[in-house]
Amino acid sequence: MKIRVGYEMIYEFPQPTPMIMVLGVHFTRASDVIVPDYLTTDPPVAINPYRDGFGNWCTRIVAPAGRLRLAADGIIRDTGLPDATVPSASQHAVEDLPAETIVYLLGSRYCETDQLSDTAWKLFEKQPPGWARVQAICDFVHNHIQFGYEHARATKTSREVYHEGKGVCRDFAHLAITFCRCMNIPARYCTGYLGDIAMPPPYAPGDFAGWFEAYIGGRWYAFDPRNNVPRIGRILIARGRDAADVPITQTFGPNTLVSFKVWTDEITS
């Protein structure tokens, strides 16, 4: 399967403004890239790439005053298979976890493990550890939260999501991540592309997606409490502790987002 991915974002800036972007397909998919999704800017500006502490490729620019267009358009090869489902994946004792997973057991900006630990244990203590427990967490979050773009809020944390019962895909992921960490399961936030391949219409407007990965059975597995069914064509952009680590764009000054378009389409010809 071939999937066309890309975006167009148009900003207005009253003055020159530094920006950081995390927008390119993740390096773990490098062998699948057919047409690279290179970032382009209009007007042209100097583009400075770097790798962050989680291994994600990031980009720095200084946006000029006025209108700036950011865009990319690439083609990725995909297996066409849905997300892996491995009910036998077991939960690791904390002392047996690889050292690099430990950071994903700790609280973070949007995932307040200290404030939801008692709740998590009351809800999920009787669930079998491992895959079944992570899936039970996803089932709860999927049913507990009402999805709606009008419920988005940049400051919303997992505790607030739990009490309000409303949010967008990143809020679903943050609450599930928090519950997993409370139950001693490493969990990390993921952002990327997720289209509607093999899904029945009507289709929602294109957007970037948020999901998470849990470390069970000796590896990381993708879970998506927002959709809560295995999906085809999930294309990773970045991973971190939560969305604070991997903002699609971070601007260091006033601006207006004039236009925002994202596409993730199977190429059938």
N, C-alpha and C positions, 0 to 999 in steps of 0.2 A: 504494500500500500504506500502511496505517496500522499503527503499532506502539505498543502500550502499554508504557511503561517505568516503573520505580519501584523503591522499596526500603523496607524497614523495619528499623531497627536499634535495639535496646534495650540501654542501658548501665546499670550501677550505679556510682555514685560515692560514696566515703566523705566527700567534702568538695567545696565548690564548685571547679570545675576548668575552666580555659580550654580551648577546642577550636578547631581550624581544620578546615574541611571543603571538599573539592573534589568536589562531587556533582551539580551541575547540568549539563544538556546544553550542549555547547560553543556559544559565540556564533555560530560559523560555520553552525550549523543553525537559527538563529533564525527564518528564513523557513519552516522546516518544522514549527514548533511549532503544534499544533492546540490542545492543552490544556497549559499550562505546568506543568513539574514543580517547582512551588514547594516549598521545604523547609518542613516544619511540625515543631514540637516540642511534646511533651506531657510535663510542663507547659510552658506558653508561656514563652519567654525572649526577650530582645532579640537580634535577628539583624542583624549588621553585615557587609555585603558589601564586597569590594574586589577589585581586579584585580592579579594577580601579575606578575612580570617577563616571563613567557611569554605574557601576554594572557589567561590563564585566569581565570574568575570564581570567587572563593573566598568563604567565609563564616566569620565569627568569632562565637563565642558563649561564654558562661560557663555551663557545665552546673551546675545546682544539686546539692546533696547528695541522694542517693537515686536513684530510677529515672528515666531520661530516655528518651523515645522520639523517634527521628528518622525522618521518613517523607516520601515524595513519590510522586506518581502522575500521570503525564503521557501525552500522546498525540503522536506524532511522525509526520509524513508522510515516506515514503521512496520512492525510485524503484523498489524491488523488484529492482534489478539487482545482480549479484554484484560483488565487488571488481574494479577495472580490471586487465586484464592487457595489458601493452604490451611485448612482447619486443624491439621496436626502440628502446626508451628507452636512450640512450647515457650513458656516464659522463663527467663533466666533469673536465677538468684542474683541479687545486687552484687555480691562479692565475685560472681563469675562473669560479669559484664566486661567487655573490652573497655579499656580506659577512655577511648575516644567517644564512647556513648554516654559517659557519666554527665557531661554538661547538659544533655537532653533529659535528665531526671530533675534538674533544678528549676526553680521558679524563674520567670523572665518578665519582661515589660508587660506583656498582655496575658500572661499565664500565671496567676497567683496561686500557686500550689498550697501555700500556707493557709489561705482563706477558704479553700474548697476541699481540703484533705478529708475532713470529717464527713462531708457530703458524699465524696467519692466512695469512701469505705462503706457507708450506709447503703449506697446504691448498688455497688458492684462486688462487695466482699464475697457473696455466695456464688458468683459466676466463676466457672472453671478458669484457672489462669491460662494465659497464652492467647491464641487466636480468638477463642470464644469470648474472653473478657474484653478484648479490644472491639470485637464486633458488637458486643452488648453495649459498650460505650457509644459506638457509632449509632446504634439503633435508638438509644435514649436521646442523644443530641439531635438526631434527624427528626424525631417526633416532638421534641421539646421546643425547638426554635421555629418560628414563623419566618420564612425567607421574604425579603423585600428590600430593594435598593433604597427605599425611603428610610429604612432603619439603619443605614450605614452611618457610622460616626468614628472619626479617626482616633478618638481617645477611648473607645469602648473596650473594656477588658473582659476576660472570661467570666469573672464573677458578676459583672454587670449583665453580660449576655445570659447567664444562668437565671438571674432574677427577672430580667425583662422579657426573656423568651422570644426575642426578635433579633434579626441580624442578616448579614450577607455571608457569602461562603467563607470568608476568612474568620468570621465569628464562630461558625460551626467548627472550623478547624481548631481555633484557639481553645474552645471549651473541651473538645475531645482530647487535645494535647494535654491540657491541664489535668483532666481526669486520669489519663494514662500515666502521667508522671506521679500523680498521687498514689497510684496503684503499683509504683515501682517499675513501670514499663517506659523505657526511653522513647520519646516521641519528638519529632522535629517538623517544623513548618515547611511547606513547599508552595511555590508559586509557579505558574506556567500556563500553557495553552490547554484547553479542553473543549473540543467542538461537540457537535451533536451527531457524530458518525454512528449509524445503525440505531439511532433513537427516533421514535415517531415524532412527527410535527404536532403542534406548532413549536418552532424553535425560538429560544430567547435571543435577544440581541447579543452579538459577539462581545466577549469580555475576557480579561485574564481571570484565571481560576485559582483558588486556594484550597489545598488539601493537606494531608500530613502523612508521615511515614512512622511506623512503629518498629522497634527492634525486637523481634521475637524469632525463635527458631534459627538463630545464628545469622540473620540478615535483616535488612530493612524491607518492609512491605508497605505499599501505598494503601491508604484508607481515605475514603471520601464521605464524611458524614452528611454533607450537603445533598449529594445525589444518592448515596448509600446503595449503589449497585455497581458491579464492575463495568468500567467504561473502556471504550476503544479510543486510541489516539491521544493519550495523555502525554504531553511533551513538557518536560521540566525546563524551567528557566533558572531557578535558584532555590537553595535551602538555607534555613537558619533556625534560631531558637523560636522565633515567632516573626510576625510581619514587620516588626521594628527593625529586624536585621536585613530584610530584603525588600525595601520599598521599590516599586517599579520606577518611580522618579522621586527625587528629593530635591526641592528647590530651597535656596538660601536667600530668599527675598520675596517681595510681593509679586503675584502673577495671577493671570486668569487663564483657565483651561477653556479654550474656545471650542475645540472639537476633539472627539475621542472615538477612534474606530479600531476594532480588532477583528481579525479573520483567522479561521482555522477550518479549512475546507479540504475534503478528500478530492484528489485529482482522479477523475474517472476515465479520461481519454488518454 
